[in-house]
Amino acid sequence: MVQPQVTWTVELVRCVPGNDGRRAPTPEELTASALSLQDDFDAIELAITAEASSLFGAYPDVAWGTATPLGPLGVVAGWSWPFTVSRV
């Protein structure tokens, strides 16, 4: 029997403190930004896991690939995270 599955990659970026030519970010700003990026990472996992059942029925299996940090590039940073959803 063929098991239906699909693989996606989600990418999420946000503005982060950076050197804007006027001043460098403070340690507190950098820490707050890093914590927000980690919260984004957690939110991605929760949202996708919660919505997988609407795509594949009551018992989906979500397999997470390796998350890759994006940036910082200029004043943006985030995550790229592949995942595969299949029916158990």
N, C-alpha and C positions, 0 to 999 in steps of 0.2 A: 504494500500500500504506500502511496506517495504521501509524504508528510508536508503540508503546505508551510512555507516559511518565507520570510522576507527580511532583508538586511537593509538598514538605513544608517546614515550618519547624521547626527544632529550637531550643529555648531552654534554656539551662543557667545557673543562678544558684548562687552560693555566698556564704557569710558572708565579709565583709571587715571589716578594722579600721575603726572609726569612733568618733566622739565619743559615748561611752556615758554622758556626764554626770559621769564621774569624772576622765577624762583624755583628751587627744587622742592619736591614734596617733603613734608615732615615725616618722621618715622610713624607717627600716629595715623597720618593719612594713608601711608603705605600699608600699615597693619589693617586698618579698616577696609581698605580695598581688597586685600588678600582674603579677609574673612568673607566679604561679599562674593568674591569669586568662588569660594568653597561652598557658600550657600547656594549659588547658582548650580554648582555641580550636584548637590543634594537634591535640588528642585527638579533638575532634569530627570534624575533617576526615579523620583517619586511620581512625577507626572506620566512618564512613559510606562512605568510598571502599572499604574492605575488605569491607564487608557488601553492597555494591550487587550484586555478582555472584550472591549467594544469592537476590536478588529478581528479577533480570533476565537471568540466564544468564551465560555466560562473558565477554561483552564489553560491559559496561554503560558508558554515558557519564554522568558526573556533572558537571552544570553548577552552579556556585556563584553565588548571588546576592550581594547586598551585605550583609555582616555589620553588625549594629547593636549597639553596646554598650548594655547594660541597667544603669541605675543609675550611680553608687551611689544607692540609695534606702534610707535608714536605714543598715543594716549589711549589705546584700546588693548584689551586682553580678554581671554575667555577659554573655552574648551571645544574640542572636536572629539566626539565619542560615538563610535559605531556600536550598533546593537542589532541582534537578530531576534525576531519574534516568530515562534512556531506554536502549533497546537500540540498539546501533550496527548 
